[in-house]
Amino acid sequence: MNVPFLDLKAQHRPLKEEILALWSGILDSAGFVGGEHVTAFEQEFAAACGAKHAVALASGTDALRFALIAHGLKPGDEVITVPNTFIATVEAISQAGGTSVFVDIDPATYNLDPAKIEAAITSRTKGIVPVHLYGQPADLDPIEAIARKHGLWVVEDAAQAQLAEYRGQKIGSRSNLAEFSFYPGKNLGACGEAGAVTTQDADIAARIRMLRDHGQSKKYHHEIEGYNGRCDALQAAALRVKLRHLSEWNKLRRAHAQRYIERLSGATGIALPATAPHCLPIWHLFVIQVDNRDAVQKALKERGIDSGLHYPVPLHLQNAYRSMGLGPGAFPVAEKCASRLLSLPMFPELTGGQIDYVCASLAEIVRQ
Ligand SMILES: Cc1ncc(COP(=O)(O)O)c(C=O)c1O
């Protein structure tokens, strides 16, 4: 049996006619950037997240960069985040003028460990960027309490957490700015690149709208120097169609995660993902830990099963950040996880039979 890691073709098959009809209208109108679909998607996504405002952007990376710039980040300012994230989190911090300061993660949830934050705060610290990794919210209450105590802002990297919940509240509905990515493989994915920021603050939303459009408040009147970070109409139209299915898709992912957990819970040598109290994850990824990870991945591939590594090298050990001067041992939890993590197939259209096959194969491989 073949089990792909992700099957976007299966997701698009039933939606194709609807998306093509909207794209045909856009082609006829020749309104490719901004326009009614972008505005409507912003309203619909804000409503889905319980946010007052959503600003649609060209990517999640732009969304995080603009959220940080909107907070007035300046050269020399420090931002606390985690080393076990996609590089875009740290690229956005650097490109907004800041310096990333890493804090190690909680070994159970793989998210920022609130108990380790205060030791990393200096007089230059301006904010905290927790990442809701794999679709599970970071522990926002203690993170925000520390931020309040030290006069810091929090910007949530929710690239992987569309409609995840923390204490019964949707991610994006708190007072923090939250950044979302709609890269095609995300739970809500565009048919190209897109992202968004949610906020409860109309002034910040207006500032991010200016930042995405060369700092214009109206055409050719530039209040500030901005960027080209606009969302295009084709992406917004596809996202509107897909957003209507997102809750159902997330429900299916939860059922798949439950099935994986039931099937694998007896297996020795496999550490299963933990759901933190008060969190409703959306299982963007289903990530286990195993010894001899690379050999297990290879053996799965030989049985027709694709898997992924998120992420094999923590950011402080990447060549790109060698200038930080942080070697092995700086963040032991993140480093240990990076060598053991393995992401199993996870997408709404996955079948029970495929999950059972992955679990039986895994149990057999780790027993050998
Ligand atoms: C945690 C995290 N942050 C930021 C991003 C950046 O999003 P994008 O690829 O849409 O620029 C991603 C996307 O892969 C991500 O996974």
The ligand as an ORCA input file, in Angstrom:
! r2SCAN-3c Opt
* xyz 0 1
  C       6.056     28.031     11.866
  C       6.033     28.774     10.566
  N       6.226     30.102     10.570
  C       6.196     30.826      9.435
  C       5.959     30.224      8.210
  C       6.021     31.060      6.977
  O       4.905     30.987      6.170
  P       5.012     31.136      4.565
  O       5.638     29.897      4.031
  O       3.573     31.286      4.152
  O       5.803     32.348      4.281
  C       5.725     28.848      8.162
  C       5.432     28.192      6.875
  O       5.954     27.226      6.461
  C       5.777     28.097      9.362
  O       5.574     26.769      9.358
*
